């Protein structure tokens, strides 16, 4: 089995060395390169073709949220694991809007980091608990504990498909309904849950276990 090729994008030497040390005892991962600033990132991805990019965008002067956007604009299929110090809700939601599906904090334990890497390589979502808590500072209730906010089976199905990155047209084709009907469902779901964006909806689905039955 081929090793999972990893590119580390972080300007902090101790962080990069720490990641290499954590992975040194595993057989499934290989560090193929490092990028220490924004100008190196896209060229490193092009030349090294990593399976997973480990990145901290919260490094002023070196990496930013714009770098995540550029990665997905140039490499839509890129698999990125954000490992950051930022617990800022706006920052996290912005990474989701740009395409990130995997986000943990630098204070996470080794086991959680390794699990996040495997999940990222398999195109599965992974968010550490503290990231989810940071997003849900409004304390959204569990669905089964909030009368009037429960979702129908069809709505849950649509949430799952939205979380897979499908467009309204994609969902309509898959469910044999019109795109207009999908759009109406989407609006109703956001209204029921008092959410504003699809990125918040995805995090709601994560927190409430709606993605547990989604096939990889």
N, C-alpha and C positions, 0 to 999 in steps of 0.2 A: 504493500500500500504506500502510495506517494505521501511524502510529508506535506503538511499544510504550510505554504510559503507565506511568511509574514514580513510586512514592512512597518517599521516603527516611525511615526511622525511626531516627534517631541523634541524640543530644544534642550531639555534638561538632561544632562549627562547621567546623573544618578538614577533618574527614572528609566532611561534606556538600558543602563547596565542592570538595573533591578529586574526589568522585564526579561532580559537575557538570562539572568541568574535563575529566575523562576521557571523558565522553560528549559533550562539546561538538563534537567533530570527527566525530561519527557522524550518519547520517541516519535511523537506525531507532529511536532512543530519544527520549523527551520526558519531562523531569522535570515532573510535574504538581503536586507538593506535598511538604512536609516535615513530619514530626512530631518534636518534640524531647522529648516525655515521654509516659508511658503514657496519661495522660488525653486526649491528642489523637489517639491511634492509631485507635480504632474510628470516631470521628466523621470522621476524615480519609478512611478507607477508604469510608465510606458516602457522603460527598459527592463524592469524587474518582473513585471506582471505578477504581483503578489496575489495570493488567494484571499488574504485578510489584511486590511490596513488598520493598525492601532494608532489612534490619533487623539491628541488633546488640542481642541480648538481655542481653549481659553489661555492663550499665551501671547499677550499683547506684544506686537513688534515681530513676532515669529509666525504664529498661526492664528487664524480667526474663523468665525462662522462662514465668511466668504470662501474660505478654502474648501469647506465641505461642499458648498454649492458648486464650486468649480469642478471638484472631483466627479460629482454625479452628472454634471452637464457634459463632461468629457468621457466619463466611463459609467454609464447608467447601470451597468451590472456589478459595479464595485461592491464589495462586502466590507463594511467599515464597523469597527468597534471603537466607540468613543470611550476613552478612559481619562476622566477629567476631574478637576477639583470643583468645577462649577455645579452648584445645586440651584442655580437661578432658573425659575420656572420659564421665563420668557426665552432664555437661551436653549433650554431643553426642548421646548415646543418648536423652536425654529429649526433645530437639528432634525426633528421629525418631519417637518414640512419639506426639508431639503432631501430627505430620503433615508436618514439614519434609523435603523431598527434595533440597534444594540448600544446600550449606554450604561456604564457603571462608573463608580467613583474610585479615585486612587486609594481611598482608605479601605476598599474591600479586601477580603481575605483571599489568599492564593486559590482556594478551592472555587470561589465564586468567579475569579478571574479566568481560571481554566475552563470552567463551565461556559462562561460567556464566549470564550474563543471558539469552543466546539460549536456552540449554537450559531455564531456568526458564520462559521465555515459552512454550516448546513443550511444557511438562509433562514434560520429560525430567529424569532425575536427574543431578546434578553435584556431586562432592565433590573438593576438591583433595587432592593426595597426602598432605599433612601432616595433614589431618583423618582420612583413612583410617589413617594410621600411628598417630595418637593413639588411635584406637579399638582397633586391633589390637596393643596393647602386650603381649598374650599371645603374639604371633607365631604366629598360626594358620598351619598349613602349607598350601601349595597342594594341592588335592585329588589331583592326579596324582602327588604325591610322598609320599603318606601312605596306606599300605596299610590297608584296613579302614575308611577314611573316605570312600571314593568314593561318589557318589550315583548312583542309577539314573536312566535317562532320565525316568521318571515323576516321580521326586523332584525332578529339576532343573526339570521343567515346573511342578511345584507351587511350588517356590521362586520361579520367575519370576512366577507369578500372585500369590503372597503379596506380592512386591515391587511389584506393580501396585496393591496396596491392596485386593484382593478378600478377602471373608470366606470361611469354610469352605463356607457354602451357595452362594455365588457360584461358587466353584471346582468344587464338586460338580455344579452345573448345567452348567457349561462342559465338564467332562470326562465327564459322564454316569456319575458314580459317587455314592455316598452321602456325606453330610456326615460321617458317622462314619468312613468310610474316609479322607477328607481329614484329619480330626483325627488319625487314627492315623499317617498319613504325616508330618504336621507334627511329632508327638512323636518319631517315629523319626529324622527329619532333625536335630532339635535334639540328640537323644541322640548320634547319630553324630558330629556336629561339636562336641560338648561346649559347646553354646551354651544360653543361658537364655531369651532373648527374641527376638521377631520382628524387633526393630530391629537386634539383633546379626546375625541371619540375613541381613537385607538388606545390611548392610555386608560380610558374608562374600561374598555374591553379587557385590557391586561389585568387591571385591578380586580375586576369582577369575574375573571376566569372564563370569559366568553370565547377565548381563542384555544382553550384546552382541547377542543374536539376538531380543530382545523388540521387537515392533513398537510404534511410537509410537501 
